[in-house]
């Protein structure tokens, strides 16, 4: 269902028809819901980072061709250290973080923008 909603969003916004450039990585923002503290997490494509109890892997980040400050979308996989299954795996869209979001009791993570070279 999430994949269908993401595809529907891309078609509705015209992003599917837009050419995309590959960023060098992404800036994600994490929110610890208990402390209220936010943290920016800078990652390169294909890297993994830890945020609290989460292990975050970034596949790649893409943005509209010729517009690095435009809307970014990133393929992210997130796993809680205490769980065997992924808490999230899929595309996150910077302009619509609730469209395809991490469902975790303590943390929120969303994509802010792509990093350029």
Residue frames as a rotation matrix with the C-alpha (Angstrom) as fourth column:
UNK 1
0.566 0.824 0.000 0.00
0.824 -0.566 0.000 0.00
0.000 0.000 -1.000 0.00
UNK 2
0.379 -0.491 -0.784 2.83
0.211 -0.779 0.590 2.43
-0.901 -0.389 -0.192 0.85
UNK 3
-0.663 -0.688 0.295 4.42
0.400 0.007 0.916 1.91
-0.633 0.726 0.271 -2.57
UNK 4
-0.142 0.721 0.678 1.10
0.970 -0.036 0.242 2.60
0.199 0.692 -0.694 -4.26
UNK 5
0.757 0.443 -0.480 0.65
0.574 -0.802 0.165 5.83
-0.312 -0.401 -0.861 -2.28
UNK 6
-0.038 -0.864 -0.501 4.19
0.143 -0.501 0.853 6.96
-0.989 -0.039 0.143 -3.11
UNK 7
-0.724 -0.186 0.664 3.64
0.647 0.147 0.748 6.27
-0.237 0.972 0.014 -6.82
UNK 8
0.285 0.915 0.284 0.31
0.942 -0.323 0.093 8.11
0.177 0.241 -0.954 -6.72
UNK 9
0.599 -0.141 -0.788 2.00
0.337 -0.848 0.408 11.09
-0.726 -0.511 -0.461 -5.06
UNK 10
-0.472 -0.878 -0.083 4.78
0.240 -0.219 0.946 11.20
-0.848 0.426 0.314 -7.66
UNK 11
-0.518 0.367 0.772 2.28
0.846 0.089 0.526 11.10
0.124 0.926 -0.357 -10.52
UNK 12
0.540 0.830 -0.140 0.04
0.841 -0.529 0.112 13.72
0.019 -0.179 -0.984 -8.91
UNK 13
0.543 -0.382 -0.748 2.92
0.158 -0.828 0.538 16.14
-0.825 -0.410 -0.389 -8.31
UNK 14
0.950 -0.198 -0.240 4.56
-0.284 -0.237 -0.929 15.61
0.127 0.951 -0.281 -11.68
UNK 15
0.266 -0.910 0.318 7.73
-0.805 -0.029 0.593 14.35
-0.530 -0.414 -0.740 -10.01
UNK 16
0.335 -0.111 0.936 7.50
0.238 0.971 0.030 11.08
-0.912 0.213 0.351 -11.95
UNK 17
0.839 0.040 0.543 7.92
0.544 -0.086 -0.835 12.96
0.013 0.996 -0.094 -15.22
UNK 18
0.828 -0.558 0.057 10.78
-0.561 -0.822 0.102 15.08
-0.010 -0.116 -0.993 -13.89
UNK 19
0.429 -0.776 -0.463 14.36
0.155 0.568 -0.808 14.05
0.890 0.275 0.364 -14.47
UNK 20
0.996 -0.063 0.069 16.30
-0.075 -0.095 0.993 13.35
-0.056 -0.993 -0.099 -11.30
UNK 21
0.190 -0.982 -0.007 19.91
-0.500 -0.091 -0.861 13.81
0.845 0.167 -0.508 -10.30
UNK 22
0.562 -0.101 -0.821 21.71
0.579 0.757 0.303 11.57
0.591 -0.645 0.484 -7.85
UNK 23
0.744 -0.301 0.596 22.93
-0.565 -0.761 0.320 13.35
0.357 -0.575 -0.736 -4.74
UNK 24
-0.268 -0.928 -0.258 26.12
-0.441 0.356 -0.824 12.41
0.857 -0.107 -0.504 -2.92
UNK 25
-0.809 0.086 -0.581 24.08
0.521 0.561 -0.643 11.59
0.271 -0.823 -0.499 0.18
UNK 26
0.142 0.928 0.346 21.34
0.349 -0.374 0.859 13.03
0.926 -0.001 -0.377 2.34
UNK 27
-0.898 -0.188 0.397 20.66
-0.289 -0.428 -0.856 15.03
0.331 -0.884 0.330 5.46
UNK 28
-0.083 0.860 -0.503 18.07
0.476 0.478 0.738 13.32
0.875 -0.178 -0.449 7.64
UNK 29
-0.448 -0.001 0.894 16.53
-0.682 -0.646 -0.343 14.75
0.578 -0.763 0.289 10.77
UNK 30
-0.392 0.279 -0.877 15.82
0.504 0.862 0.049 12.62
0.769 -0.423 -0.479 13.81
UNK 31
-0.086 0.443 0.893 13.46
-0.710 -0.655 0.257 13.49
0.699 -0.612 0.370 16.64
UNK 32
-0.824 -0.081 -0.561 13.67
0.349 0.709 -0.613 11.81
0.447 -0.700 -0.556 20.03
UNK 33
-0.003 0.953 0.303 10.04
0.080 -0.302 0.950 12.04
0.997 0.027 -0.075 21.18
UNK 34
0.431 0.121 -0.894 11.00
0.851 0.275 0.447 11.53
0.300 -0.954 0.015 24.84
UNK 35
-0.276 -0.652 -0.706 13.54
0.811 -0.552 0.193 14.36
-0.516 -0.520 0.681 25.14
UNK 36
0.768 0.605 -0.213 12.16
0.364 -0.685 -0.632 16.53
-0.528 0.407 -0.745 22.33
UNK 37
0.022 -0.874 -0.485 15.68
-0.318 -0.466 0.826 16.90
-0.948 0.136 -0.288 20.89
UNK 38
0.979 0.201 0.025 16.25
-0.029 0.262 -0.965 16.94
-0.200 0.944 0.263 17.12
UNK 39
0.022 -0.995 0.094 19.49
-0.102 0.091 0.991 15.85
-0.995 -0.032 -0.099 15.47
UNK 40
0.686 0.081 -0.723 20.60
-0.715 -0.110 -0.691 16.27
-0.136 0.991 -0.017 11.87
UNK 41
0.292 -0.523 0.801 22.21
0.062 0.846 0.530 13.12
-0.954 -0.105 0.279 10.47
UNK 42
0.373 -0.258 -0.892 24.47
-0.891 -0.368 -0.266 13.59
-0.260 0.893 -0.367 7.44
UNK 43
0.241 -0.214 0.947 25.01
0.030 0.976 0.213 10.41
-0.970 -0.023 0.241 5.43
UNK 44
-0.544 -0.412 -0.731 26.60
-0.765 -0.115 0.634 9.42
-0.345 0.904 -0.253 2.15
UNK 45
0.472 0.688 -0.551 24.85
-0.852 0.515 -0.087 7.09
0.224 0.511 0.830 -0.28
UNK 46
0.408 -0.243 -0.880 25.36
-0.070 0.953 -0.295 3.46
0.910 0.182 0.372 0.74
UNK 47
-0.695 -0.701 0.159 26.33
-0.187 -0.037 -0.982 4.28
0.694 -0.712 -0.106 4.33
UNK 48
0.272 0.716 -0.643 24.89
0.577 0.414 0.704 3.39
0.770 -0.563 -0.300 7.73
UNK 49
-0.592 -0.385 0.708 24.56
-0.313 -0.700 -0.642 5.54
0.743 -0.601 0.294 10.85
UNK 50
-0.390 0.459 -0.798 23.24
0.845 0.522 -0.113 5.05
0.365 -0.719 -0.591 14.37
UNK 51
-0.528 0.329 0.783 20.71
-0.389 -0.913 0.121 7.35
0.755 -0.240 0.610 15.96
UNK 52
0.043 0.481 0.876 19.73
-0.994 0.107 -0.009 6.36
-0.098 -0.870 0.483 19.47
UNK 53
-0.127 -0.002 0.992 18.57
-0.263 0.964 -0.032 2.73
-0.956 -0.265 -0.123 19.21
UNK 54
0.845 0.534 0.013 18.07
-0.098 0.180 -0.979 3.01
-0.525 0.826 0.205 15.43
UNK 55
-0.396 -0.873 0.285 20.38
0.274 0.184 0.944 1.80
-0.876 0.452 0.167 12.69
UNK 56
0.629 0.619 -0.470 19.76
-0.158 -0.490 -0.857 3.88
-0.761 0.613 -0.210 9.57
UNK 57
-0.399 -0.701 0.591 20.99
0.542 0.339 0.769 2.87
-0.739 0.627 0.245 6.10
UNK 58
0.270 0.409 -0.872 20.80
-0.448 -0.748 -0.490 5.27
-0.852 0.523 -0.019 3.16
UNK 59
0.326 -0.099 0.940 20.54
0.713 0.679 -0.176 3.68
-0.621 0.728 0.292 -0.27
UNK 60
-0.649 -0.493 0.580 20.54
0.747 -0.559 0.361 6.87
0.146 0.667 0.731 -2.32
UNK 61
-0.041 0.597 -0.801 19.14
0.406 -0.723 -0.559 10.38
-0.913 -0.349 -0.213 -2.44
UNK 62
-0.483 -0.028 0.875 17.68
0.869 -0.134 0.476 11.99
0.104 0.991 0.090 -5.56
UNK 63
-0.174 0.412 -0.894 16.53
0.260 -0.857 -0.445 15.52
-0.950 -0.310 0.043 -6.37
UNK 64
0.829 0.530 0.179 15.07
0.315 -0.178 -0.932 17.31
-0.463 0.829 -0.314 -9.44
UNK 65
0.076 -0.837 0.542 17.74
0.996 0.094 0.006 17.72
-0.056 0.540 0.840 -12.16
UNK 66
-0.355 -0.361 0.862 19.33
0.535 -0.835 -0.128 21.16
0.766 0.416 0.490 -12.04
UNK 67
0.215 0.506 0.835 17.63
-0.470 -0.696 0.543 22.03
0.856 -0.510 0.088 -8.74
UNK 68
-0.497 -0.508 -0.703 19.60
0.283 0.671 -0.685 20.68
0.820 -0.540 -0.189 -5.76
UNK 69
-0.963 0.189 0.194 17.52
-0.258 -0.417 -0.872 22.75
-0.084 -0.889 0.450 -3.33
UNK 70
-0.215 0.928 -0.304 14.32
-0.797 0.013 0.603 21.23
0.564 0.372 0.737 -4.76
UNK 71
0.593 0.596 0.541 12.33
-0.800 0.511 0.315 18.38
-0.088 -0.619 0.780 -3.30
UNK 72
-0.538 -0.821 -0.192 14.47
-0.810 0.566 -0.153 15.40
0.234 0.074 -0.969 -2.30
UNK 73
0.761 0.641 0.104 13.54
-0.641 0.717 0.274 11.75
0.101 -0.275 0.956 -2.02
UNK 74
-0.343 -0.935 0.088 15.73
-0.912 0.308 -0.271 9.10
0.227 -0.173 -0.959 -0.44
UNK 75
0.468 0.387 -0.795 15.65
-0.202 0.922 0.330 5.32
0.861 0.006 0.509 -0.11
UNK 76
-0.328 -0.502 0.800 16.10
-0.859 -0.194 -0.474 4.60
0.393 -0.843 -0.368 3.59
UNK 77
0.244 0.347 -0.906 16.11
0.178 0.902 0.393 1.43
0.953 -0.257 0.158 5.68
UNK 78
-0.234 -0.238 0.943 15.74
-0.816 -0.479 -0.324 1.75
0.528 -0.845 -0.082 9.45
UNK 79
0.164 0.213 -0.963 16.07
0.264 0.931 0.251 -1.01
0.950 -0.296 0.096 12.04
UNK 80
0.634 0.051 0.771 15.68
-0.709 -0.359 0.607 -0.88
0.308 -0.932 -0.191 15.80
UNK 81
-0.415 -0.907 -0.067 18.64
-0.774 0.391 -0.498 -2.56
0.478 -0.155 -0.864 17.56
UNK 82
-0.640 0.188 0.745 16.21
-0.559 0.552 -0.619 -4.61
-0.528 -0.812 -0.248 19.66
UNK 83
0.462 0.877 0.132 14.18
-0.453 0.361 -0.815 -5.96
-0.763 0.316 0.564 16.73
UNK 84
-0.282 -0.533 0.798 14.88
0.382 0.701 0.603 -8.49
-0.880 0.475 0.006 14.01
UNK 85
0.178 0.459 0.870 12.71
0.980 -0.007 -0.197 -6.84
-0.085 0.888 -0.451 11.35
UNK 86
-0.793 -0.403 0.456 13.10
0.497 -0.862 0.103 -3.43
0.352 0.308 0.884 9.73
UNK 87
-0.345 0.659 -0.668 11.07
0.517 -0.460 -0.722 -0.63
-0.783 -0.594 -0.182 11.30
UNK 88
0.619 0.486 -0.617 11.04
-0.257 -0.617 -0.744 1.10
-0.742 0.619 -0.257 7.89
UNK 89
-0.516 -0.748 0.419 12.25
0.359 0.255 0.898 0.41
-0.778 0.613 0.137 4.37
UNK 90
0.318 0.639 0.701 11.29
0.928 -0.059 -0.368 2.58
-0.193 0.767 -0.612 1.42
UNK 91
-0.438 -0.393 0.809 11.37
0.657 -0.754 -0.011 6.02
0.614 0.526 0.588 -0.19
UNK 92
0.058 0.395 -0.917 10.96
0.813 -0.552 -0.186 9.10
-0.580 -0.734 -0.353 1.99
UNK 93
0.059 0.067 0.996 9.94
0.787 -0.617 -0.005 12.38
0.614 0.784 -0.089 0.33
UNK 94
-0.800 -0.513 -0.311 11.23
0.591 -0.586 -0.554 15.60
0.103 -0.627 0.772 1.91
UNK 95
-0.812 0.493 0.313 8.16
-0.406 -0.861 0.305 17.69
0.420 0.120 0.899 1.06
UNK 96
0.316 0.949 0.007 5.74
-0.722 0.236 0.650 15.06
0.615 -0.210 0.760 2.43
UNK 97
-0.676 -0.720 0.156 7.36
-0.645 0.476 -0.598 13.32
0.356 -0.505 -0.786 5.40
UNK 98
-0.331 0.622 0.710 4.04
-0.649 0.396 -0.650 11.82
-0.685 -0.676 0.273 6.55
UNK 99
0.322 0.479 -0.817 3.41
-0.939 0.269 -0.213 10.18
0.118 0.836 0.537 3.17
UNK 100
0.623 -0.250 -0.741 5.77
0.088 0.964 -0.250 7.27
0.777 0.091 0.623 3.87
UNK 101
0.255 -0.442 0.860 6.92
-0.795 -0.602 -0.074 7.62
0.551 -0.665 -0.505 7.47
UNK 102
-0.700 -0.527 -0.482 8.76
-0.031 0.697 -0.717 5.63
0.713 -0.487 -0.504 10.12
UNK 103
0.490 0.847 0.205 6.33
-0.395 0.007 0.918 4.20
0.777 -0.531 0.338 12.68
UNK 104
-0.338 -0.680 -0.651 8.33
0.469 0.478 -0.743 4.01
0.816 -0.556 0.157 15.91
UNK 105
0.548 0.647 -0.530 7.28
0.751 -0.101 0.653 4.60
0.369 -0.755 -0.541 19.50
UNK 106
0.369 -0.470 -0.802 10.27
0.652 -0.485 0.584 6.78
-0.663 -0.738 0.127 20.43
UNK 107
-0.536 -0.754 -0.379 11.83
0.194 -0.547 0.814 8.18
-0.822 0.363 0.440 17.25
UNK 108
0.830 0.554 0.065 10.81
0.206 -0.196 -0.959 10.03
-0.518 0.809 -0.276 14.12
UNK 109
-0.398 -0.917 -0.032 13.21
0.254 -0.144 0.956 10.25
-0.881 0.373 0.290 11.18
UNK 110
0.753 0.608 0.252 12.64
0.415 -0.141 -0.899 12.11
-0.511 0.781 -0.358 7.94
UNK 111
-0.129 -0.792 0.596 14.69
0.988 -0.055 0.141 13.32
-0.079 0.608 0.790 4.96
UNK 112
0.251 0.126 -0.960 15.55
0.279 -0.959 -0.053 17.04
-0.927 -0.255 -0.276 4.77
UNK 113
0.735 -0.110 -0.669 17.58
-0.622 -0.502 -0.601 17.35
-0.270 0.858 -0.437 1.57
UNK 114
0.830 -0.541 0.133 20.20
0.544 0.735 -0.406 15.70
0.122 0.409 0.904 -0.62
UNK 115
0.337 -0.831 -0.442 23.87
-0.026 -0.478 0.878 16.48
-0.941 -0.285 -0.183 -0.27
UNK 116
0.995 -0.088 -0.039 25.60
-0.042 -0.035 -0.998 17.54
0.087 0.995 -0.038 -3.47
UNK 117
0.474 -0.880 -0.027 29.22
0.872 0.474 -0.124 17.00
0.122 0.036 0.992 -4.41
